[in-house]
Amino acid sequence: LSGDAARAAYGIAMTVPPDLAEAMVDDRGGDHLDAALCALQGAWAWRHRDRWPAAVDPAEEGWVADPAAL
């Protein structure tokens, strides 16, 4: 997901400092990249928290916050 694609899909720009970008590339397990994507989705979900379907239980883990879900 490029910066432009993320901005188009989520309406949020994410700036990653060079040292963190390098850590994300070097992290073979993908934990750094996963954390960044979770932060992006979490920010988007918070901005749209009033639009989530009633079936979404905010206390239940495992939901994926994505614009396609609305």
C-alpha positions in Angstrom: 0.0 0.0 0.0 1.7 3.1 -1.2 1.3 6.5 0.6 -0.9 7.7 -2.2 -3.0 4.6 -2.2 -3.4 4.8 1.6 -4.4 8.4 1.4 -7.0 7.6 -1.3 -8.4 4.6 0.5 -8.3 5.9 4.1 -8.1 9.7 3.7 -5.1 9.7 6.1 -1.5 10.5 5.4 1.1 8.5 7.3 4.6 9.9 7.6 7.2 7.3 8.5 10.6 8.5 9.6 13.5 7.0 7.7 14.8 4.9 10.6 11.4 3.3 11.1 11.0 2.7 7.4 14.3 0.9 7.4 13.3 -1.1 10.4 10.0 -2.0 8.6 12.0 -3.2 5.5 14.5 -5.1 7.6 11.9 -6.8 9.8 11.5 -10.2 8.2 8.6 -11.1 10.5 6.7 -8.0 9.4 5.9 -6.9 12.9 6.9 -3.3 12.3 4.9 -3.1 9.1 1.9 -4.8 10.7 2.0 -2.2 13.5 2.0 0.7 11.0 -1.0 -0.8 9.1 -2.9 -1.4 12.3 -2.3 2.2 13.3 -3.6 3.4 9.9 -6.7 1.2 10.2 -7.2 2.2 13.8 -7.1 5.9 13.0 -9.5 5.4 10.1 -11.9 3.4 12.3 -11.9 6.0 15.0 -12.7 8.7 12.5 -15.7 6.7 11.3 -16.8 5.2 14.6 -20.3 6.5 14.3 -20.8 4.8 10.9 -20.0 1.2 11.9 -22.9 -1.3 11.5 -24.8 -2.3 14.6 -23.4 -5.8 14.3 -19.9 -4.6 15.2 -19.2 -5.1 18.9 -16.5 -2.6 19.8 -15.5 -4.8 22.8 -14.8 -7.9 20.6 -11.4 -8.4 19.2 -10.8 -9.5 15.6 -12.6 -6.9 13.6 -10.7 -5.5 10.6 -11.3 -1.7 10.1 -11.5 -1.1 6.4 -13.3 1.4 4.2 -14.8 -1.5 2.2 -16.6 -2.6 5.4 -18.9 0.4 5.3 
